[in-house]
Amino acid sequence: MTDKAGKVLCHIDLLNEPSPRLEEAKAIRLSKDCSANVKKTKIDAWQIAEIQLVLVGGEDWVYTMTPDKVGFVSDDAKFHLKPEGK
């Protein structure tokens, strides 16, 4: 995950394993080098809703991302999620 300027905030693995906390969602693995802003969201699950990727974290934190040319972009265009190496 990068910010608008392209700075890497965190490496995120979308796992094909059930979320331990939420039904109908899959688990996420965050890298150990995530920024404090990403860590505080406690992202731990993901799912697809229509065409959007939904990231879910602790305390009802939800962030939706829409597909773009390279991966996904947040609705406010602040964050991008790109496949490794892109």
TORMAR-888434 format. One record per atom (N, C-alpha, C): residue in three letters; x, y negated, z. Coordinates in steps of 0.2 Angstrom, whole numbers, plus 5000, padded with zeros to 4 digits. Each point is the difference from the previous one (the first is absolute). Layout:
N
alaXYZ
...
***
This chain:
86
met500450065000
met499649945000
met500549945000
thr499849954996
thr500449944999
thr499549945001
asp500349945002
asp499749945000
asp499949974994
lys499749944999
lys499949974994
lys500749984996
ala500549995004
ala500649984997
ala500450064998
gly499850065002
gly500350074998
gly500450025005
lys500149975006
lys500350035006
lys499750065002
val500450065001
val499750065003
val499949995007
leu499450025002
leu499750005007
leu500050065003
cys499950064996
cys499950065003
cys500050054994
his500350065001
his499950064995
his499450045003
ile499550014996
ile499450045002
ile499950064996
asp499950065003
asp499850064997
asp499350025001
leu499650004995
leu499350025000
leu500050085000
leu499850035005
leu500150075001
leu499350034998
asn500150064997
asn499450044998
asn499850055006
glu500049975006
glu499850035006
glu499449975004
pro499650035003
pro499449965003
pro500349965006
ser499749945001
ser500249955005
ser499850045007
pro500449995004
pro499850035007
pro499549965004
arg499949944997
arg499549955004
arg499449994996
leu500050014994
leu499449984996
leu499750054995
glu499450025000
glu499750054995
glu500049964993
glu500150044995
glu500049984993
glu500649954998
ala500550005004
ala500649964999
ala500650055000
lys500549974997
lys500650045000
lys500649965004
ala500550045002
ala500549975005
ala500549964996
ile500349965003
ile500649954997
ile500650015005
arg500650004996
arg500650005004
arg500449944998
leu500249965005
leu500349944999
leu500850015002
ser500449964996
ser500750015001
ser500249975007
lys500650015002
lys500249985007
lys500249924999
asp500149984994
asp500349935000
asp499449954998
cys499450015002
cys499449964998
cys500149935004
ser499849954997
ser500049945003
ser499550005006
ala500149955005
ala499650005006
ala499349984998
asn499949964995
asn499349994998
asn499650064997
val500350054997
val499750064998
val499950045006
lys500550015004
lys500050055006
lys499449985004
lys499849935001
lys499549985005
lys499350024997
thr499950024994
thr499450024997
thr499850075002
lys500650045001
lys499950075002
lys499650044994
ile500249984994
ile499850044994
ile500150075001
asp499450045000
asp500150075001
asp499650054995
ala499649964996
ala499650044995
ala499849964994
trp499850044995
trp499949974993
trp499450044997
gln499649964996
gln499550044996
gln499949964993
ile499650024996
ile499849974994
ile499349985000
ala499849944999
ala499349985000
ala499949974993
glu499650034996
glu499949984993
glu500749994997
ile500249944998
ile500750004997
ile500549975005
gln499849995006
gln500549975004
gln500350055005
leu500749985001
leu500350045006
leu499949965006
val499850045005
val499849975007
val500550035005
leu500449955003
leu500550025005
leu499649995007
val500050045004
val499750005007
val500550005005
gly499949965005
gly500550005006
gly499650005007
gly500349995005
gly499750005007
gly499649945001
glu499650005004
glu499549955002
glu499649974994
asp499850044996
asp499549994995
asp500349954994
trp500750015000
trp500449964994
trp499950044994
val499749964995
val499950034993
val500349954995
tyr500350034995
tyr500349954995
tyr499850044993
thr499749964995
thr499950034994
thr500549984995
met500150044995
met500549984995
met499750034993
thr500149964995
thr499750014993
thr500650024996
pro499950054995
pro500550024995
pro500249944996
asp500650004998
asp500349954996
asp500550044995
lys500449964996
lys500450034995
lys500550055003
val500349995006
val500550045003
val499850045006
gly499549985003
gly499750045006
gly499449975003
phe500049975005
phe499449975004
phe500249935002
val499549965000
val500149935003
val499549985005
ser500149975005
ser499549985005
ser499549954997
asp499450005003
asp499549954997
asp500349935000
asp500449985005
asp500249935001
asp500749994996
ala500250064997
ala500750004996
ala500649995004
lys499950015007
lys500649995004
lys500550065000
phe499750064999
phe500450065001
phe499950044993
his500550044999
his500050054994
his500250075003
leu499750054997
leu500250075002
leu500250034993
lys500750024999
lys500250024994
lys500350075001
pro500050044995
pro500450075000
pro500749995001
glu500350045004
glu500850005001
glu500349994993
gly500549955000
gly500449994994
gly499749954996
lys499449975001
lys499749954995
lys500149935002
***
